[in-house]
Amino acid sequence: MSNYFVYCPDCGMEEYDTIEKRDAAAHDCIQHHLNDGWDEAVDQVVAGVITSRATQTDLKKRPPDSEIDENGEDEHGSDWSGDFEFICDYKMIEVAA
């Protein structure tokens, strides 16, 4: 899993597994903004360390149709009226250094 990133307004966000790759990419992004002069967006290029990621939690698989009532709910009141195969939540989870 990548722990470093570079964001460029023209190219979006890219992730890297080493600081050296991140720094080289950041340099390339900065150079991308040099034409006859500096593009005003150059100061929007940023590099950093990823400390947390949105991570799927509390996964609950769809119960059999026989366990879903006429309102689309299961015995716990979860809404399955759509074609969902599962429901879940997402939380920011700290990544390992």
N, C-alpha and C positions, 0 to 999 in steps of 0.2 A: 504494500500500500504506500502511496506517495504521501510525503509529509511536507512538501514545499510547493509553492505556487508562484506564478507570475500572471498578472492581469494586464491586458492591453486593451484599450477601448476599440481598436480595430479588429483584434484577433480573439478577444474573449479571455477566459481563464484556462490556463494549462497547468497540469501538476507534474512534479518531478520527484524522483526518489533520492536525489543528492543535492546538496547546496551548490556544488560546482555546476551541475546541469541547469539549476534554477538561475544562477548568476549569469551563465552564458546566454540563456534564453532572454533574460532581462536586458542584457547588452544588445542583443539582436532586435528586441522590441524597440529600444530607444533609437537605434540606427534606422529602423523602419520609418521613423518620424522625421528624418532628415532628408529634405529635398533641396530646393534652392535656399532654404532656411528651415528653421525648426517649426514643425507643425505645433499648433497650440495644445494639442492633446498629449504631447509628450509627458507633461507633468502628471498625467493620469495613469502612467505605467507604474505599477506597484509590484513588489515581491514580498513574500512572507512565509511564515510557518503555519501549517494547518494544525490547530490545537483541538478542534472538535468537528464532528461530522453529524449531519442529520442521519439517524439510524432507525430502521424499522424496529418497533417494539410492540409488544402485546398482540401478536398475530393470532387471529381467531379464524379458523377455516369455516366455510359455509356448512351448516348442518344439512342433513338430508331434507328434501322437500317435505317429507312426512312430519318433520319437526318444526315447520314454519306455518304459522296460522294464516287465516284469510287476510289479515292486515300486513302480512309480510314480516312478522316478528317471530323470533324464537322464544323459548320459555324464559329467557333472561331479559326480554324486551329489546334485543338488538334488531335493528332494521335490516332485513334482507330483501326488501321489495325490488331492488335492482338486480342486475345480473352479476353481482359481486361474487367472486370466488373466495374472497377473504376480506376481513376488515382488520385494521391495525392502527397504530399511532406512530408518530415519529418524534424522536427526542434528540437533542444534541448530546452526543456521547463523546467524552474525551478520548483522543487517539493516543496510542502508546508513543513515547518519544523515540 
